[in-house]
Amino acid sequence: IYMGDWSSDVCSSDLLLPDGVSVGAFIDTYYAFDFGEPSDGDRRFTTQPARHNEFDVNLAFAELKLARQKVRGRLALQAGTSVQSNYAAEPTNGSVSGPEVSRFLQEGYAGVRIADGLWIDGGIFFSHIGLESWISRDNLTYTRSLTADYTPYYQAGVRAQWQVSPTLFAQLNLINGWQNISENNRGKALGLQVSWTVAPNLALVYANFFGDEQPEDAPDRLRIFNQVSAKWFPAPGTDVWLTLDYGSQENPAGGNDNWYGGVLIARRQLSPSVAVSGRVEYYSDEDQVIIVTGLPEGFKAAGASIGLDVTPATGFIWRTELRGYDGDNPIFPDNGAPAGATSSGFLVTSFALTL
């Protein structure tokens, strides 16, 4: 199980292109109904699906990829409501930064092989943290878990990827920060990923992050994040993913603010064209490091989902999912009621096509 850059490896083309060059495209359309019916149509605490009671495009991208013996690269341009949601917090510092342009660039990196199995890439690339991909087709469930939505999907910097052996992979990143292309301070962050294929049906992954995410004029607050994950294939057609997160950030008043989360996802292929999925999860950010609610106990919620996937033809997938949350605070929309609700749920259906 190769864990490096696995989420961006699907690219197909029937065009006559230079050796090692391929093109591809993907579009994910959806309709979602949030039972809390947010008045502005924006669904909270998620990047996907981002809109309520609306037919829209979740993610569409076109890509150009190069994969040769000594050099490689990928350029992918994107748009969609998940893009708008995910890049909304991109820092703006100066007149040539911010999300207005950078959100349309899914990946843009160039790489060179400097030794057998060792690559150096520079640019914008997918995050080294998490099993769940930014691209919905690569995940066991249609929507992404809280642990995925609140860890980085993209990074800007330099990375070294080393396939140490057929069963061991390592990656080291020097990046601008925690999911940001534009810098918000003078510091840089470090991130490590190590994946180990323990057996043909089991892979373990460890990832971390070290960096200061405060603006330039604010006191430094070191953020340390650790994640352990597992991919298990107990039987043909059955996938199980487990992810556990724990993060800590310095508090200027002393001590540390902490957050944690976990998710268990399973998917079973019932036939060549039909699959079902399920998920249970929990996320807690009482100190409001990652999710700011303004309420005394911050964000604490459990969730679950069930999904049905139908693939009637190659490259096309129809996914439907029912998902709900139950929290400790009234943080979810409640049909226009000012107090809000402690629970939430929605139903989403999606047509997606890979070209």
Buried (B, 14 or more C-beta within 10 A) or exposed (E): BEBBBBBBEBBEBEEEEEEEBBBBBBBBBBBBBBBBBBEEEBBBBBBBBBBBEEEBBBBBBBBBBBBEEEEBBBBBBBBBBBBBBBBEEBBEBEEEBBBEEBBBBBBBBBBEBEEEEBBBBBBBBBBBBBBBBBBBBBBBBBBBBBBBBBBBBBBBBBBBBBBEEEBEBBBBBBBBBBBBBBBBBEBBBEBBBBBBBEEEBBBBBBBBBBBBBBEEEEEEBBBBBBBBBBBBBEEEEBBBBBBBBBBBBBBEEEEBBBBBBBBBBBBBBEEEEEBEBBBBBBBBBBBBBBBEBEBEBBBBBBBBBBBBBEBEEEEEBBBBBEBBBBBBBBBBBBEEEEEBBBBBBBBBBBEBBBE
